[in-house]
């Protein structure tokens, strides 16, 4: 698979901490990537290979996960073209 540059992953935990990761993006079949994303979200853990180690993040400890840049193919239930707005005070 050919490289597509670097990507980043930000995992925000329910305790307020966050973990930032950087990874080499790989070219994949878009449908396969969407299916793998769907499978990961249906699991109980986020699994990440980090510097020769496997790190397991239980989803019950995770508040949110941010992937950048966004994959081209996404599951059908993704709300598209949203934008962040400031909360009303």
C-alpha positions, 0 to 999 in steps of 0.5 A: 500500500502506498503512503498518503502522508501523515495523519493524527489521532486525538483521544479525549478521555472522560477524566479530561486528559487526552492522548495525541498520536501521529501515524503514516496514512495508508491507501486502502479500498474505501469500502474496506476502510469504512467497514473496518471503522464500523467494526471498530466502533462496534467493539469495546476497545480502541486498539492502536499499535504504538512504537512496537507495542499494542495499546488498548483503550477501553471505549468506556474511558473515551469521551471522543476520538478525532481523526485528521485528515478525515478518511474519504469513505465513511459509514453511511450514518455520518452527519456530513458538512457540520461545523462547530459553533460556540455554545450559548452563554 
